């Protein structure tokens, strides 16, 4: 890093040029969705509506199962 250059804070919008349909933040409700998931070493379908009324923690790893 060159000490002669000042560091500047860049907003996330600088890097994210795609419009997003939903950007979750703290205390937001998750939208209803179905998604494939790895459960007990098998691909199963997860339906968030079936979990209504229960505590749910969602972990999302966008790069899992890709050849990156």
C-alpha positions as CSV (number, residue, x, y, z in Angstrom):
1,X,0.0,0.0,0.0
2,X,1.3,3.4,-0.9
3,X,1.4,5.7,2.2
4,X,1.1,8.8,-0.1
5,X,-2.5,7.8,-1.0
6,X,-5.3,8.5,1.4
7,X,-7.7,5.7,2.0
8,X,-11.3,6.5,1.4
9,X,-14.4,4.7,2.5
10,X,-16.4,3.3,-0.4
11,X,-20.1,2.6,-0.1
12,X,-21.4,-0.8,-0.9
13,X,-23.3,0.7,-3.9
14,X,-19.9,1.4,-5.5
15,X,-19.3,-2.3,-5.9
16,X,-22.9,-3.5,-6.3
17,X,-24.2,-2.2,-9.6
18,X,-27.0,-4.7,-9.9
19,X,-30.5,-3.8,-8.7
20,X,-31.6,-6.2,-6.0
21,X,-35.3,-7.3,-5.5
22,X,-34.8,-7.8,-1.8
23,X,-31.9,-6.7,0.5
24,X,-32.4,-8.1,4.0
25,X,-31.3,-6.2,7.0
26,X,-31.6,-6.8,10.8
27,X,-35.2,-7.4,12.0
28,X,-36.6,-7.9,8.4
29,X,-39.0,-10.8,7.8
30,X,-37.7,-13.3,5.3
31,X,-39.8,-13.6,2.1
32,X,-41.7,-16.9,1.6
33,X,-39.6,-19.2,-0.6
34,X,-38.8,-22.8,-1.6
35,X,-35.2,-23.8,-2.1
36,X,-33.1,-26.9,-2.5
37,X,-31.0,-27.7,0.6
38,X,-28.5,-30.4,1.7
39,X,-30.1,-32.1,4.7
40,X,-28.6,-35.3,6.1
41,X,-26.4,-35.7,3.0
42,X,-29.5,-35.6,0.6
43,X,-30.8,-32.7,-1.5
44,X,-34.3,-31.8,-0.1
45,X,-36.7,-29.0,-0.6
46,X,-37.1,-26.3,2.1
47,X,-40.4,-24.4,2.2
48,X,-40.2,-21.5,4.6
49,X,-44.0,-21.3,4.8
50,X,-44.0,-24.7,6.5
51,X,-41.9,-23.2,9.3
52,X,-44.3,-20.3,10.1
53,X,-44.6,-19.7,13.8
54,X,-41.3,-21.4,14.6
55,X,-37.8,-19.9,15.2
56,X,-35.7,-20.3,12.0
57,X,-32.1,-19.4,11.4
58,X,-31.1,-19.2,7.8
59,X,-27.6,-19.6,6.6
60,X,-26.9,-18.8,2.9
61,X,-23.6,-19.6,1.2
62,X,-23.9,-18.3,-2.4
63,X,-20.7,-20.1,-3.5
64,X,-21.3,-23.5,-2.0
65,X,-21.5,-26.4,-4.6
66,X,-20.0,-24.3,-7.3
67,X,-16.7,-24.9,-9.1
68,X,-15.1,-21.6,-8.0
